[in-house]
Amino acid sequence: MDLGVISLLGKQDDQGRSILIYDPSKYDKSKYTTSSMIRTFWYVVHSALEVEETQKHGMIFLGDVYRAKLSQFDREVSKGIVGSISGALPIRMSAIHIVHPPTFFRIVFAFLKLVMSKRLLKRIYVHSGDDQKVLAEFEAKFGIAKDKLPTTIGGSLVLDHHSWIKMRRDSGL
């Protein structure tokens, strides 16, 4: 949980959707089990569902994969997350955005296609190019402003995962 592999941005977009960010570059398979990563995903999703707007309008999954290495992708974690999105969790996944994919992403994506439903596949968008191009795409095509996106992809929202965890723990959640 403390790694920040899976985080919730502190703001919803203008349509009321929560934004969940996934950064596999922070994942170390030798230290964490598949089940602990899936439990973390479930916890973050349930945290988002505490917000009524998210229940109504759904959430966006943002894959910030630029700094990731092929060795950090875990097939079983990916399978568990996809399975959770596809029906185990009561969430409306409005879009899955993959930002700045590395060259090996094609290999990983080929596997993910095998375990995803057609409905979910239609909601996947891959963004390449410089940060300005990606931000312009988010704004023009998806209505997500720069102030709702993390600094790691060129947005202006500073992600403070550790403060979010501390606030949740202090609240008894």
VEXDREN-2710 file (C-alpha; in Angstrom, 1 decimal):
% VEXDREN-2710
k/r/px/py/pz
1/MET/0.0/0.0/0.0
2/ASP/2.8/2.4/0.9
3/LEU/4.5/2.0/-2.4
4/GLY/2.1/4.0/-4.4
5/VAL/1.8/1.5/-7.2
6/ILE/-1.9/2.0/-7.1
7/SER/-3.1/5.4/-6.0
8/LEU/-6.2/7.5/-6.0
9/LEU/-5.9/11.1/-7.2
10/GLY/-7.4/13.5/-4.7
11/LYS/-9.9/15.1/-7.2
12/GLN/-12.6/13.9/-9.4
13/ASP/-12.7/15.1/-13.0
14/ASP/-15.3/17.6/-14.1
15/GLN/-17.7/14.7/-14.8
16/GLY/-17.4/13.4/-11.3
17/ARG/-15.3/10.4/-12.0
18/SER/-12.5/9.4/-9.7
19/ILE/-9.1/8.8/-11.2
20/LEU/-7.1/5.8/-10.1
21/ILE/-3.4/5.8/-11.2
22/TYR/-1.3/2.7/-11.7
23/ASP/2.5/3.0/-11.8
24/PRO/4.1/-0.4/-12.2
25/SER/7.6/1.1/-12.0
26/LYS/7.2/1.2/-8.2
27/TYR/6.4/-2.5/-8.0
28/ASP/9.0/-5.0/-6.7
29/LYS/7.8/-8.6/-7.2
30/SER/10.4/-9.9/-4.8
31/LYS/8.9/-8.0/-1.9
32/TYR/5.1/-8.2/-2.5
33/THR/2.8/-11.0/-3.3
34/THR/0.2/-11.1/-6.0
35/SER/-2.6/-11.2/-3.4
36/SER/-1.3/-8.2/-1.5
37/MET/-1.2/-6.1/-4.8
38/ILE/-4.8/-7.2/-5.6
39/ARG/-5.9/-6.4/-2.1
40/THR/-4.4/-2.9/-2.5
41/PHE/-6.3/-2.4/-5.7
42/TRP/-9.5/-3.4/-4.0
43/TYR/-8.9/-1.1/-1.1
44/VAL/-8.2/1.9/-3.4
45/VAL/-11.3/1.2/-5.5
46/HIS/-13.5/0.8/-2.4
47/SER/-12.0/4.1/-1.1
48/ALA/-13.1/5.8/-4.4
49/LEU/-16.5/4.3/-4.0
50/GLU/-17.0/6.1/-0.7
51/VAL/-17.5/9.2/-2.9
52/GLU/-21.1/9.3/-4.1
53/GLU/-20.1/11.0/-7.4
54/THR/-17.8/8.0/-8.2
55/GLN/-20.7/5.6/-7.6
56/LYS/-22.8/7.6/-10.1
57/HIS/-20.2/8.5/-12.7
58/GLY/-17.6/5.8/-12.4
59/MET/-13.8/6.0/-12.5
60/ILE/-10.9/6.3/-14.8
61/PHE/-7.9/4.0/-14.7
62/LEU/-4.7/5.8/-15.7
63/GLY/-1.7/3.6/-16.4
64/ASP/1.4/5.7/-16.0
65/VAL/3.7/3.0/-17.4
66/TYR/6.6/5.1/-18.9
67/ARG/9.2/4.3/-16.3
68/ALA/8.2/0.6/-15.9
69/LYS/10.4/-2.3/-17.0
70/LEU/9.1/-5.5/-18.5
71/SER/10.2/-7.4/-15.3
72/GLN/7.9/-5.3/-13.2
73/PHE/4.7/-6.4/-15.0
74/ASP/3.1/-9.3/-13.2
75/ARG/0.8/-11.4/-15.3
76/GLU/-1.1/-12.6/-12.2
77/VAL/-1.6/-9.1/-10.8
78/SER/-2.8/-7.9/-14.2
79/LYS/-5.2/-10.8/-14.5
80/GLY/-6.5/-10.1/-11.0
81/ILE/-7.0/-6.4/-11.6
82/VAL/-8.8/-7.1/-14.9
83/GLY/-11.0/-9.7/-13.3
84/SER/-11.9/-7.3/-10.6
85/ILE/-12.8/-4.5/-13.1
86/SER/-14.7/-6.9/-15.2
87/GLY/-17.2/-7.9/-12.6
88/ALA/-15.9/-8.7/-9.2
89/LEU/-16.1/-5.1/-8.0
90/PRO/-19.1/-2.8/-8.3
91/ILE/-17.4/-0.1/-10.3
92/ARG/-18.1/1.7/-13.5
93/MET/-14.9/1.8/-15.4
94/SER/-15.5/4.6/-17.9
95/ALA/-12.0/4.5/-19.4
96/ILE/-8.6/3.0/-19.2
97/HIS/-5.8/5.4/-20.3
98/ILE/-2.3/4.1/-20.9
99/VAL/0.1/7.0/-21.0
100/HIS/3.6/6.9/-22.6
101/PRO/3.8/3.1/-23.1
102/PRO/7.3/1.7/-23.4
103/THR/8.2/-0.4/-26.5
104/PHE/7.5/-3.7/-24.8
105/PHE/3.9/-2.6/-24.0
106/ARG/2.7/-4.4/-27.1
107/ILE/3.8/-7.7/-25.5
108/VAL/2.0/-7.0/-22.3
109/PHE/-1.1/-5.6/-24.1
110/ALA/-1.4/-8.8/-26.1
111/PHE/-1.7/-10.8/-22.9
112/LEU/-4.2/-8.3/-21.4
113/LYS/-6.4/-8.5/-24.5
114/LEU/-6.8/-12.2/-23.8
115/VAL/-8.3/-11.7/-20.3
116/MET/-10.4/-8.5/-21.0
117/SER/-13.9/-8.4/-22.1
118/LYS/-14.8/-6.8/-25.4
119/ARG/-16.7/-4.1/-23.5
120/LEU/-13.6/-3.2/-21.5
121/LEU/-11.3/-3.4/-24.5
122/LYS/-13.4/-0.6/-26.2
123/ARG/-12.6/1.7/-23.3
124/ILE/-8.8/1.5/-23.6
125/TYR/-7.0/4.5/-25.0
126/VAL/-3.2/4.6/-25.5
127/HIS/-1.5/8.0/-25.4
128/SER/1.9/8.6/-26.9
129/GLY/4.0/11.7/-27.7
130/ASP/5.2/14.6/-25.6
131/ASP/3.4/15.7/-22.5
132/GLN/1.7/18.7/-24.3
133/LYS/0.2/16.4/-26.9
134/VAL/-1.0/13.9/-24.3
135/LEU/-2.5/16.7/-22.2
136/ALA/-4.2/18.3/-25.2
137/GLU/-5.7/14.8/-26.1
138/PHE/-7.0/14.4/-22.5
139/GLU/-8.6/17.9/-22.6
140/ALA/-10.1/17.8/-26.2
141/LYS/-11.2/14.1/-26.5
142/PHE/-12.0/13.2/-22.9
143/GLY/-12.7/16.5/-21.0
144/ILE/-10.0/15.9/-18.4
145/ALA/-8.2/19.1/-17.6
146/LYS/-4.5/19.5/-16.8
147/ASP/-5.3/20.3/-13.1
148/LYS/-7.0/16.9/-12.8
149/LEU/-3.9/15.0/-14.0
150/PRO/-0.7/14.1/-12.1
151/THR/2.6/15.9/-12.7
152/THR/4.2/12.6/-13.7
153/ILE/2.4/12.9/-17.1
154/GLY/2.6/16.7/-17.4
155/GLY/-0.5/17.6/-15.4
156/SER/-0.5/20.0/-12.5
157/LEU/-1.9/17.8/-9.7
158/VAL/0.7/16.8/-7.2
159/LEU/0.1/13.2/-6.1
160/ASP/0.8/12.8/-2.4
161/HIS/0.1/9.1/-1.8
162/HIS/1.7/9.0/1.7
163/SER/-0.5/11.9/3.0
164/TRP/-3.6/10.1/1.6
165/ILE/-2.6/6.9/3.4
166/LYS/-1.9/8.8/6.7
167/MET/-5.3/10.6/6.4
168/ARG/-7.0/7.2/5.9
169/ARG/-5.2/5.6/8.8
170/ASP/-5.9/8.6/11.1
171/SER/-9.6/8.3/10.2
172/GLY/-9.6/4.6/11.1
173/LEU/-10.2/3.6/7.5
END
